[in-house]
Amino acid sequence: QAQLVESGGGSVHPGGSLTLSCRASGSIFSESAMAWYRQVPGKQREWVAIITDITTHYADFVRGRFIGSRDDAKNTVYLHMSSLESEDTGVYYCHSGAAPTVWGRGTQVTVSS
């Protein structure tokens, strides 16, 4: 069964760091593209980063603060988040280019003082 399981969220103060993980099961760990999205309160789900086997691209609002990586042997992608801001609060999801209709439950990130 195709499944994406996100983990690693939590509560941090502004300026803090978190590392999110997403493990894919089945055949949906795409060697071409895995992505991170987030849904912040009051806004639609938005793209955060895309991680391919060659490169990684980021949305402007996280560039320089977030770093995406992947471990193909573990079918896992990561999102290393630093210099977190209150505006980063939300639910973070990963997504596979090989299974566009599959979404996990996400992991909650809360940044507050």
C-alpha atoms as a printed R data frame, in Angstrom:
    type eleno elety resid chain resno      x      y      z
1   ATOM     1    CA   GLN     A     1  0.000  0.000  0.000
2   ATOM     2    CA   ALA     A     2  1.411  3.352 -1.013
3   ATOM     3    CA   GLN     A     3  2.054  5.463  2.049
4   ATOM     4    CA   LEU     A     4  3.952  8.539  3.156
5   ATOM     5    CA   VAL     A     5  4.715  8.987  6.844
6   ATOM     6    CA   GLU     A     6  6.031 12.301  8.091
7   ATOM     7    CA   SER     A     7  7.654 12.778 11.489
8   ATOM     8    CA   GLY     A     8  9.921 15.097 13.423
9   ATOM     9    CA   GLY     A     9  7.645 18.034 14.034
10  ATOM    10    CA   GLY     A    10  7.368 19.791 17.356
11  ATOM    11    CA   SER     A    11  7.351 23.104 19.170
12  ATOM    12    CA   VAL     A    12 10.346 25.426 19.094
13  ATOM    13    CA   HIS     A    13 11.142 29.048 19.840
14  ATOM    14    CA   PRO     A    14 11.852 31.523 17.043
15  ATOM    15    CA   GLY     A    15 15.359 30.958 15.758
16  ATOM    16    CA   GLY     A    16 15.219 27.283 16.615
17  ATOM    17    CA   SER     A    17 15.711 24.243 14.402
18  ATOM    18    CA   LEU     A    18 13.906 21.032 13.543
19  ATOM    19    CA   THR     A    19 14.535 18.178 11.160
20  ATOM    20    CA   LEU     A    20 11.547 16.542  9.526
21  ATOM    21    CA   SER     A    21 11.589 13.068  8.023
22  ATOM    22    CA   CYS     A    22  9.329 11.391  5.534
23  ATOM    23    CA   ARG     A    23  9.457  7.701  4.803
24  ATOM    24    CA   ALA     A    24  7.764  6.365  1.689
25  ATOM    25    CA   SER     A    25  6.501  2.834  1.368
26  ATOM    26    CA   GLY     A    26  5.569  0.753 -1.571
27  ATOM    27    CA   SER     A    27  6.764  1.925 -4.925
28  ATOM    28    CA   ILE     A    28  6.212  5.625 -4.495
29  ATOM    29    CA   PHE     A    29  9.662  6.770 -3.528
30  ATOM    30    CA   SER     A    30 10.463  8.533 -6.705
31  ATOM    31    CA   GLU     A    31 14.039  8.713 -7.829
32  ATOM    32    CA   SER     A    32 13.097 11.810 -9.736
33  ATOM    33    CA   ALA     A    33 11.344 14.064 -7.303
34  ATOM    34    CA   MET     A    34 10.196 14.184 -3.727
35  ATOM    35    CA   ALA     A    35  8.755 17.384 -2.362
36  ATOM    36    CA   TRP     A    36  7.813 19.085  0.874
37  ATOM    37    CA   TYR     A    37  4.669 21.169  1.249
38  ATOM    38    CA   ARG     A    38  3.158 22.975  4.183
39  ATOM    39    CA   GLN     A    39 -0.199 24.312  5.216
40  ATOM    40    CA   VAL     A    40 -0.044 27.280  7.524
41  ATOM    41    CA   PRO     A    41 -3.130 28.541  9.357
42  ATOM    42    CA   GLY     A    42 -5.474 30.468  7.105
43  ATOM    43    CA   LYS     A    43 -3.651 29.614  3.877
44  ATOM    44    CA   GLN     A    44 -3.771 26.936  1.237
45  ATOM    45    CA   ARG     A    45 -1.159 24.230  1.086
46  ATOM    46    CA   GLU     A    46  2.027 25.623 -0.424
47  ATOM    47    CA   TRP     A    47  5.142 24.154 -1.925
48  ATOM    48    CA   VAL     A    48  8.302 24.370  0.188
49  ATOM    49    CA   ALA     A    49 11.035 22.357 -1.543
50  ATOM    50    CA   ILE     A    50 11.624 19.746 -4.188
51  ATOM    51    CA   ILE     A    51 14.417 17.208 -3.923
52  ATOM    52    CA   THR     A    52 15.619 15.233 -6.901
53  ATOM    53    CA   ASP     A    53 18.585 12.936 -7.265
54  ATOM    54    CA   ILE     A    54 20.480 15.832 -8.851
55  ATOM    55    CA   THR     A    55 19.392 19.029 -7.207
56  ATOM    56    CA   THR     A    56 17.096 20.721 -4.712
57  ATOM    57    CA   HIS     A    57 14.985 23.817 -5.174
58  ATOM    58    CA   TYR     A    58 13.286 25.922 -2.528
59  ATOM    59    CA   ALA     A    59 10.491 28.401 -2.229
60  ATOM    60    CA   ASP     A    60 11.748 31.936 -1.731
61  ATOM    61    CA   PHE     A    61 10.398 32.159  1.806
62  ATOM    62    CA   VAL     A    62 12.617 29.287  3.044
63  ATOM    63    CA   ARG     A    63 15.703 29.599  0.873
64  ATOM    64    CA   GLY     A    64 18.814 29.822  3.004
65  ATOM    65    CA   ARG     A    65 17.026 28.486  6.088
66  ATOM    66    CA   PHE     A    66 15.790 25.038  5.035
67  ATOM    67    CA   ILE     A    67 17.832 22.243  3.479
68  ATOM    68    CA   GLY     A    68 16.326 19.185  1.847
69  ATOM    69    CA   SER     A    69 18.073 15.864  1.553
70  ATOM    70    CA   ARG     A    70 17.264 12.264  0.755
71  ATOM    71    CA   ASP     A    71 18.459  8.781  1.587
72  ATOM    72    CA   ASP     A    72 17.388  6.551 -1.280
73  ATOM    73    CA   ALA     A    73 18.448  3.396  0.551
74  ATOM    74    CA   LYS     A    74 15.919  4.233  3.277
75  ATOM    75    CA   ASN     A    75 13.203  5.628  0.999
76  ATOM    76    CA   THR     A    76 13.365  8.731  3.176
77  ATOM    77    CA   VAL     A    77 13.580 12.436  2.575
78  ATOM    78    CA   TYR     A    78 14.466 15.055  5.149
79  ATOM    79    CA   LEU     A    79 13.866 18.722  5.667
80  ATOM    80    CA   HIS     A    80 16.400 20.410  7.927
81  ATOM    81    CA   MET     A    81 14.850 23.643  9.133
82  ATOM    82    CA   SER     A    82 16.781 26.378 10.897
83  ATOM    83    CA   SER     A    83 16.197 30.008 11.851
84  ATOM    84    CA   LEU     A    84 12.548 29.134 12.255
85  ATOM    85    CA   GLU     A    85 10.033 31.967 12.366
86  ATOM    86    CA   SER     A    86  6.509 32.113 13.709
87  ATOM    87    CA   GLU     A    87  5.301 32.254 10.094
88  ATOM    88    CA   ASP     A    88  6.705 28.746  9.598
89  ATOM    89    CA   THR     A    89  4.076 27.329 11.936
90  ATOM    90    CA   GLY     A    90  1.919 24.787 10.162
91  ATOM    91    CA   VAL     A    91  1.537 21.186  9.092
92  ATOM    92    CA   TYR     A    92  4.302 19.881  6.852
93  ATOM    93    CA   TYR     A    93  3.706 17.170  4.270
94  ATOM    94    CA   CYS     A    94  5.913 15.291  1.868
95  ATOM    95    CA   HIS     A    95  4.816 14.289 -1.594
96  ATOM    96    CA   SER     A    96  6.022 11.934 -4.278
97  ATOM    97    CA   GLY     A    97  6.102 12.744 -7.949
98  ATOM    98    CA   ALA     A    98  5.374  9.072 -8.590
99  ATOM    99    CA   ALA     A    99  2.074  9.176 -6.694
100 ATOM   100    CA   PRO     A   100  0.507 12.620 -7.000
101 ATOM   101    CA   THR     A   101 -2.738 11.668 -5.249
102 ATOM   102    CA   VAL     A   102 -1.059 10.233 -2.145
103 ATOM   103    CA   TRP     A   103 -0.599 12.429  0.926
104 ATOM   104    CA   GLY     A   104  0.438 11.563  4.439
105 ATOM   105    CA   ARG     A   105 -1.023 12.957  7.643
106 ATOM   106    CA   GLY     A   106  1.707 15.531  7.943
107 ATOM   107    CA   THR     A   107  3.679 16.625 10.969
108 ATOM   108    CA   GLN     A   108  2.901 19.730 13.015
109 ATOM   109    CA   VAL     A   109  5.534 22.433 13.422
110 ATOM   110    CA   THR     A   110  4.846 25.188 15.924
111 ATOM   111    CA   VAL     A   111  7.173 28.164 16.301
112 ATOM   112    CA   SER     A   112  6.310 30.465 19.161
113 ATOM   113    CA   SER     A   113  7.918 32.332 21.992
